[in-house]
Amino acid sequence: MTAQKTPQTMKPATAAKKLGVYLEATPVEFRAGAVSREELNALQTDPPEWLRDLRRNGPHPRPVVAAKLGVSIGGLARGGVTEALTTDQIETLKSDNPTWLQRERETQAEVRREAARLNAEKND
């Protein structure tokens, strides 16, 4: 007699993070209960319309906003961006190119250059 395996589940917040979407913007049904590994895989391989729309238009979580702007999450905070942003809001920020965004992009570029330099030294 073999024991039934219970499916692995995760909290909706964890699933939203893995999907790269802002939890509060997901449907109530998604936030209501645990998400199984199989459900998560199904959402990743064949995303429903609500998920495609969230990924396309937002609102996006801070890690996605930071990546789209080319800055760190800390840089977002220093720039005063603490909320999730839509794709349109991100595009507006890019076109306005405020001073804080320019500064944070340069900081991020310096961090990447330094990481590349250290990596090159390590591999020599």
N, C-alpha and C positions, 0 to 999 in steps of 0.2 A: 504494500500500500504506500503510495507516494503522496507526500503532502502537496496541497495545492499552492502554487506560487502566488503570492499577492502581488499585484502590479505595483511598480514603483510610481509614486506620485510626488508632486511638488506643489508648493503654494502657487497661487496665481501670480504673485509678484516675481517669483523665480522664473516662471514660464514666460512672463512678459519680458523680463530681462534677457532671457535666451532668444526670444523672438525679436528683440530690439525695438520694442514698442512701449509707449507710456501707459502704464497700468490703468490710470484713471480714465483713459480714453477708450479702453476696451469695453465690449458689451458686458452688461450685468451678469449674463450667464457665465462668461469667462471668469469674472471676479468672484462668483458665488461659491465655487468649490475647488477641490484639488484637481490638478491636471495630471493625467497619467503620461508616462513616457510615450506610449503609443499615440495618444492624442497630440502631444507635442510634435512627434515625428510627422503625423498627418498634417498638422498646421504648417510645418516647415516645407513639406514636399508639395502639398496642394493647398496653398493658403486660400481661405474664403475671402469674399469681397471686402469685408470689414478690415481684415488684416492687410490686404493689398492697399486699400485706401489709407490706412494709418501709416504704412511704410512710405507711401507716396506723398501724402499731404500733411501728416502729423496730426496732432502735436507729437513732437519727438522728445524722448528722454534726453537728459543732459549729455550722456556720452555720445549720442548720435548728433546732437546740436554741436558739441565741441568738435567732433570729427568733420562735420560739414563746413564749419567755420575755420578749421585748421588751427585750433587752439586746444589747450588743456582744459579739463573740467575746472581746475583752479583758476585758470584765466577767465573762464566764464563768470565765476563768482567775483573776481576782481573787477570785471567789467559791469557788474550789477545784474547779470542775467542769472536769475535763480529759478525761473519757471520754465516749463516745457514750451517750446516754440514750434509754430507751424512752418512748413516749407516756405510759404510766402514771407513770413517774418524773418526767416533766415536769409532769404534772397534780398530782402530790403536792407538788412544789416550789412550784407556783403556789398551792395551797391552804395550804401551810405558811407561805408568804410570809416567808422569813427576812430578817433585817435587810440582808444583803448584796444580796439581790434587790431590795428596796425602794430601796436606795441606787443600784444600777446602773440601775434603771428610771428614776429621777429624773435621773441623769446622761445617759442616752440621750435623755430628753425635753428636757433643756437643749440637748444637741447639735442635736436636730431644730429647736428654736425658733431657735437661733442661725443654723443653715443657712437657715431660712426668712427670717429677718431680713436676712441677707446677700443672699439671692436677690432679696428685695423691693427692697433698696437698688440692686442691680445693674440691675434692670428699671425703676427710676425715672428 
